[in-house]
């Protein structure tokens, strides 16, 4: 079954298109409402976590004996992470990068929820930037688990929002190229892959710190 488009005489399949532009009224942004809200939520959570980390870092610089609010036990200990070289890879706290990056994401989310139609090149650039962020996050995950030996809860919030954010932003940037082939298959299974990623990270955390977790039961 096909439905005639209101302009140009083009036709569109009525078989339940799952792409970003599906079901969006003419003249409005080609981004789904759910995706727009997802970008906004990621921006809020990421910016809140990065800002809190920055404040905690400043407190440590002022008073080296200060115990951060997210230092809960020997494993979940922001203080153990924030005082390492890995926490300032570029010579300043990593959280400052997070503040800049998630401010951009937050503003993007606000504009998108407000139905401001951002150009495709902008989404492509944001997807590339988020992809670099995902690479950095995985390096930090490795460092936290196997070099530092502690976890920063606020950092983990950033981990948790960055990967889904990449999926959302990439889906928007590539919305015209996700119909068939490998890209289409990845698009259809994108949230299953995200769930698999979360499961893998949780299992790595469980195994790495099992000696501590086992004392709690």
ZAMARGU-4260 file (C-alpha; in steps of 0.2 Angstrom, whole numbers, plus 5000, padded with zeros to 4 digits):
<rodrens>
0) 5000/5000/5000 | 5007/5017/4996 | 5001/5034/5001 | 5003/5050/4990 | 5014/5063/4997
5) 5006/5080/4999 | 5019/5089/4988 | 5028/5083/4973 | 5018/5068/4969 | 5031/5056/4977
10) 5026/5041/4986 | 5031/5033/5003 | 5029/5016/5009 | 5016/5013/5022 | 5024/4998/5030
15) 5030/5006/5046 | 5046/5015/5042 | 5057/5016/5058 | 5068/5030/5052 | 5071/5046/5060
20) 5060/5056/5047 | 5046/5044/5048 | 5029/5052/5054 | 5037/5069/5055 | 5024/5083/5048
25) 5030/5093/5033 | 5039/5109/5038 | 5045/5102/5054 | 5062/5096/5060 | 5065/5078/5053
30) 5070/5072/5070 | 5059/5061/5081 | 5052/5068/5097 | 5059/5053/5107 | 5076/5056/5099
35) 5075/5075/5103 | 5071/5071/5121 | 5085/5058/5122 | 5098/5071/5116 | 5091/5083/5129
40) 5091/5070/5143 | 5109/5065/5139 | 5115/5083/5139 | 5107/5086/5156 | 5114/5071/5164
45) 5131/5072/5157 | 5133/5091/5161 | 5127/5088/5179 | 5140/5074/5181 | 5154/5084/5173
50) 5150/5099/5183 | 5149/5090/5199 | 5166/5081/5196 | 5173/5098/5193 | 5167/5105/5209
55) 5173/5090/5218 | 5190/5092/5210 | 5191/5110/5215 | 5187/5105/5233 | 5202/5092/5233
60) 5214/5105/5226 | 5209/5117/5240 | 5209/5103/5254 | 5219/5087/5249 | 5210/5079/5264
65) 5193/5082/5257 | 5183/5066/5254 | 5171/5068/5238 | 5153/5064/5240 | 5155/5050/5228
70) 5168/5041/5238 | 5157/5027/5245 | 5169/5012/5248 | 5185/5006/5242 | 5178/5002/5224
75) 5166/5016/5221 | 5178/5030/5225 | 5179/5046/5215 | 5194/5052/5226 | 5205/5037/5221
80) 5201/5041/5202 | 5202/5060/5202 | 5220/5061/5209 | 5227/5050/5196 | 5236/5056/5180
85) 5222/5048/5169 | 5210/5061/5177 | 5219/5075/5168 | 5225/5068/5152 | 5227/5084/5143
90) 5234/5093/5158 | 5218/5099/5165 | 5203/5089/5173 | 5194/5078/5160 | 5178/5085/5168
95) 5181/5102/5159 | 5180/5093/5142 | 5164/5085/5148 | 5157/5102/5153 | 5160/5109/5136
100) 5154/5094/5126 | 5138/5091/5136 | 5134/5110/5135 | 5134/5108/5116 | 5123/5092/5118
105) 5111/5101/5130 | 5109/5116/5118 | 5106/5104/5104 | 5093/5095/5113 | 5084/5111/5118
110) 5084/5117/5100 | 5078/5100/5093 | 5064/5098/5106 | 5059/5116/5101 | 5058/5109/5083
115) 5073/5119/5076 | 5078/5110/5060 | 5097/5108/5062 | 5107/5104/5046 | 5113/5087/5042
120) 5131/5092/5043 | 5129/5098/5061 | 5122/5081/5066 | 5136/5072/5056 | 5149/5083/5066
125) 5141/5080/5082 | 5141/5061/5078 | 5160/5062/5075 | 5163/5072/5091 | 5152/5059/5101
130) 5161/5045/5093 | 5178/5052/5099 | 5170/5054/5116 | 5165/5035/5116 | 5183/5030/5111
135) 5189/5041/5126 | 5176/5033/5137 | 5182/5016/5133 | 5200/5021/5137 | 5194/5028/5154
140) 5184/5012/5157 | 5200/5001/5154 | 5210/5013/5165 | 5198/5013/5179 | 5196/4994/5179
145) 5213/4988/5176 | 5225/5002/5180 | 5217/5012/5194 | 5207/4999/5202 | 5192/5010/5207
150) 5176/5017/5200 | 5170/5035/5200 | 5151/5035/5200 | 5149/5052/5192 | 5161/5046/5178
155) 5150/5031/5176 | 5135/5042/5173 | 5145/5050/5158 | 5149/5032/5152 | 5131/5027/5153
160) 5125/5042/5143 | 5138/5043/5130 | 5135/5027/5121 | 5116/5029/5119 | 5119/5047/5114
165) 5131/5041/5100 | 5117/5029/5094 | 5104/5043/5094 | 5115/5056/5085 | 5122/5044/5072
170) 5104/5038/5068 | 5099/5056/5065 | 5114/5060/5055 | 5112/5044/5044 | 5093/5044/5043
175) 5093/5044/5024 | 5106/5029/5024 | 5099/5016/5036 | 5086/5007/5024 | 5096/4992/5018
180) 5113/4983/5019 | 5124/4983/5034 | 5119/5001/5040 | 5101/4995/5040 | 5105/4980/5050
185) 5115/4990/5063 | 5101/5003/5064 | 5087/4989/5067 | 5098/4981/5081 | 5105/4997/5088
190) 5097/4996/5105 | 5100/4978/5107 | 5119/4982/5104 | 5118/4996/5117 | 5110/4983/5129
195) 5124/4971/5125 | 5137/4984/5129 | 5129/4989/5146 | 5129/4970/5150 | 5147/4968/5145
200) 5153/4983/5156 | 5143/4977/5171 | 5150/4960/5169 | 5168/4967/5168 | 5165/4977/5184
205) 5157/4962/5193 | 5172/4951/5188 | 5186/4964/5191 | 5180/4968/5209 | 5172/4951/5214
210) 5183/4950/5229 | 5175/4965/5236 | 5157/4962/5230 | 5158/4944/5237 | 5161/4952/5255
215) 5144/4961/5254 | 5133/4945/5253
</rodrens>
